[in-house]
C-alpha cells in the first residue's frame, strides 16, 4: 500500500511539473516569436514552440491516462478483495450459526442420557432422539433400527412421523445381514431413498442405524454427520443399559 501511495504521489508531481513547463512556454512563446532569432524566421520559431506545446500536452494526457488506468485497476482489485472479505465474513457468521445450533443439539442430546426404567420410557427416549434428528436435518420423518451384528436379528425399531405412518411404510430396502456385513467390512452403506447414519465404533455386538428419508434429491449432511452418528451411538448405549442383566438385577 505504501508503494502505491508513493507511486501516485510521484505521478502527481510529474503532472504538476508538466503543467508548470507548459505554462512557462505559453508565457514565453509570444516574446520569442516577436524577437525571432538570427537563424530562424518568426514563422519557424512559432512552429517550433507550437510543436513543443502540442507534444507537452500530448505527454501530459498520456501520463494522466496511464495513471488513471492504474488507479482503476487498483480500485477493481480492492473492490474484489473487499467482496471476498465480505463473503468470508458472511460464511463465518453462517458457520457460527450452525455451530450454535449443533451446541444446542448436543446439550439436548446429553439431557437424554438416562437409564430407562421401562420399555415405554426407552421408546420415549428413542422418540425424543429422533425428534432431534428431524430438527437438525430438516426432515419430518426418521427411522431407527437396532440389530444384532452376529445373528442379523432386529432388536428394536422406532420411527417418528407427523402422519403416524407404520414402520413398514418407510420401505427401507436393506436386510439386516447385508447391513451387518457391510459394517463389518467397513463398506459404505448406501440405501436408495435414504441417508444412513451409524457409529463407526465396534465395541458392542449390536449396531444402531438411523435412516433419514431423502426428498427429491440426496442432501449433504457433512456438517451434521458427527452429531447424527452420536445419536445412533447413544441409542446403542441406551439399549444395552436397558437390556443388561446387571441393570435388571439392580
C-alpha positions in Angstrom: 0.0 0.0 0.0 2.9 2.4 0.8 4.4 1.7 -2.6 1.1 2.5 -4.3 0.8 5.8 -2.4 4.4 6.8 -3.3 3.7 5.9 -7.0 0.6 8.2 -7.2 2.4 11.0 -5.3 5.2 10.7 -7.9 2.7 10.9 -10.7 1.1 14.0 -9.2 4.5 15.7 -9.0 5.3 14.8 -12.6 2.0 16.1 -13.8 2.4 19.4 -11.8 5.9 19.9 -13.4 4.5 19.3 -16.8 1.8 21.9 -16.3 4.4 24.3 -15.0 6.6 23.8 -18.0 3.6 24.2 -20.3 2.6 27.5 -18.5 6.1 28.9 -18.9 6.1 28.0 -22.6 2.7 29.7 -23.1 4.1 32.9 -21.4 7.4 33.0 -23.2 6.4 31.9 -26.7 5.0 35.3 -27.7 8.2 37.1 -26.7 10.4 34.6 -28.6 8.2 34.9 -31.6 8.4 38.7 -31.6 12.2 38.8 -31.1 12.9 36.0 -33.6 16.4 34.6 -34.0 19.3 35.1 -36.3 18.9 31.6 -37.7 15.2 31.0 -37.9 12.4 33.2 -39.1 9.5 34.3 -36.9 7.2 31.7 -38.5 9.7 28.9 -37.9 10.1 29.9 -34.2 6.4 30.0 -33.9 6.0 26.5 -35.4 8.7 25.1 -33.2 7.1 26.3 -30.0 3.6 25.3 -31.1 5.0 21.8 -31.8 6.7 21.7 -28.4 3.5 22.8 -26.7 1.5 20.1 -28.6 4.0 17.4 -27.6 3.9 18.6 -24.0 0.1 18.5 -23.9 0.1 15.0 -25.5 2.6 13.8 -22.9 0.6 15.2 -20.1 -2.6 13.5 -21.2 -0.9 10.1 -21.9 0.8 10.3 -18.5 -2.5 11.2 -16.8 -4.4 8.4 -18.7 -1.8 5.8 -17.7 -2.0 6.6 -14.0 -5.8 6.8 -14.1 -6.0 3.3 -15.7 -3.6 2.1 -13.0 -5.8 3.6 -10.3 -8.9 2.0 -11.8 -7.2 -1.4 -11.8 -6.2 -0.9 -8.2 -9.8 0.1 -7.4 -11.1 -3.1 -9.1 -8.7 -5.3 -7.2 -9.5 -3.6 -3.9 -13.3 -4.0 -4.6 -12.7 -7.6 -5.5 -10.8 -8.3 -2.3 -13.5 -6.4 -0.3 -16.2 -8.6 -1.7 -14.1 -11.7 -1.0 -13.7 -10.5 2.7 -17.4 -9.8 2.9 -18.2 -13.3 1.6 -15.7 -14.8 4.1 -17.3 -12.8 6.9 -20.8 -14.0 5.9 -19.6 -17.6 5.7 -18.1 -17.2 9.2 -21.4 -15.9 10.6 -23.2 -18.8 8.9 -20.7 -21.3 10.3 -21.1 -19.8 13.8 -24.8 -20.1 13.5 -24.5 -23.8 12.6 -22.1 -24.3 15.4 -24.5 -22.7 17.9 -27.3 -24.9 16.6 -25.2 -28.0 17.0 -24.1 -27.0 20.5 -27.8 -26.6 21.4 -28.5 -30.0 19.9 -25.6 -31.6 21.8 -26.9 -30.2 25.1 -30.3 -31.7 24.4 -28.6 -35.0 23.4 -26.8 -35.1 26.7 -30.0 -34.4 28.6 -31.5 -37.6 27.0 -28.7 -39.7 28.6 -30.5 -41.6 31.3 -31.1 -45.2 32.3 -34.6 -46.1 31.1 -36.6 -47.8 33.8 -39.2 -49.3 31.4 -39.6 -50.3 27.8 -42.1 -47.5 27.3 -39.6 -44.9 28.7 -36.9 -46.4 26.3 -39.3 -45.8 23.4 -40.0 -42.3 24.6 -36.3 -41.5 24.6 -35.8 -43.0 21.2 -38.7 -40.8 20.0 -37.0 -37.7 21.5 -33.7 -38.5 19.9 -35.4 -39.0 16.5 -37.1 -35.6 17.0 -33.6 -34.1 17.4 -32.6 -35.8 14.2 -35.6 -34.3 12.3 -34.8 -30.9 13.8 -31.2 -31.0 12.6 -31.8 -32.5 9.2 -35.0 -30.5 8.4 -36.9 -33.7 7.6 -40.2 -34.7 9.1 -39.5 -38.4 9.4 -36.7 -40.6 10.8 -36.4 -44.3 11.4 -34.2 -46.2 13.9 -33.3 -49.9 13.7 -31.0 -51.7 16.1 -29.7 -55.1 15.0 -27.6 -57.9 16.4 -24.4 -58.0 14.3 -23.9 -61.7 14.9 -27.3 -63.1 14.1 -28.8 -60.2 12.0 -31.9 -60.2 14.2 -33.8 -56.9 14.7 -33.6 -56.0 18.4 -35.5 -52.7 18.3 -37.2 -50.4 15.9 -38.6 -46.9 16.3 -39.8 -44.2 13.9 -41.2 -40.7 14.0 -43.6 -39.2 11.6 -46.2 -36.4 11.8 -48.6 -38.6 9.8 -48.4 -41.6 12.1 -47.0 -43.9 9.5 -46.4 -47.6 10.1 -42.7 -48.6 10.1 -43.3 -50.7 7.0 -44.2 -47.5 5.2 -40.6 -46.4 5.4 -39.8 -49.2 2.8 -36.1 -49.4 3.8 -34.8 -51.9 1.2 -31.9 -53.2 3.3 -31.6 -56.5 5.0 -30.1 -56.8 8.5 -27.5 -59.3 7.3 -26.5 -57.0 4.5 -26.2 -54.0 6.9 -24.1 -56.1 9.3 -21.8 -57.4 6.7 -21.2 -54.0 5.1 -20.5 -52.6 8.6 -18.0 -55.4 9.5 -16.3 -55.0 6.1 -16.2 -51.2 6.5 -18.1 -50.7 3.3 -20.1 -47.5 2.8 -23.7 -48.2 3.4 -26.0 -46.7 0.8 -29.7 -47.2 0.7 -31.8 -45.9 -2.2 -34.0 -43.0 -0.9 -32.3 -42.8 2.5 -29.3 -41.3 4.2 -27.9 -43.8 6.7 -26.0 -42.8 9.9 -24.3 -45.1 12.4 -21.5 -45.1 14.9 -18.2 -46.4 13.4 -17.2 -48.0 16.8 -17.0 -51.8 17.1 -17.2 -52.0 20.9 -20.6 -53.8 21.0 -22.3 -56.8 19.4 -25.2 -54.5 18.3 -25.4 -51.7 15.9 -28.0 -48.9 15.6 -28.8 -47.4 12.2 -30.6 -44.1 11.8 -32.4 -43.7 8.4 -33.4 -40.2 7.2 -35.6 -40.2 4.1 -34.3 -38.2 1.1 -36.8 -36.0 -0.7 -36.3 -35.1 -4.4 -32.5 -35.3 -4.1 -30.0 -36.6 -1.6 -28.9 -33.9 0.9 -25.4 -33.3 2.0 -25.1 -33.9 5.8 -21.4 -33.4 6.1 -21.8 -30.8 8.8 -24.4 -32.8 10.8 -22.8 -36.2 10.3 -20.9 -36.4 13.6 -24.0 -35.4 15.6 -26.2 -38.0 13.8 -23.6 -40.7 14.5 -23.6 -39.6 18.1 -27.4 -40.1 18.2 -27.0 -43.6 16.8 -24.3 -44.4 19.4 -26.5 -43.1 22.2 -29.3 -45.4 21.0 -27.0 -48.4 21.3 -25.9 -47.4 24.8 -29.5 -46.9 25.9 -30.5 -50.3 24.6 -27.5 -52.0 26.3 -28.3 -50.3 29.6 -31.9 -51.3 29.4 -31.1 -54.9 28.3 -28.2 -55.6 30.6 -28.6 -58.3 33.2 -26.8 -56.2 35.8 -29.3 -53.4 35.4 -32.3 -55.8 35.6 -30.9 -57.4 38.8 -30.4 -54.0 40.4 
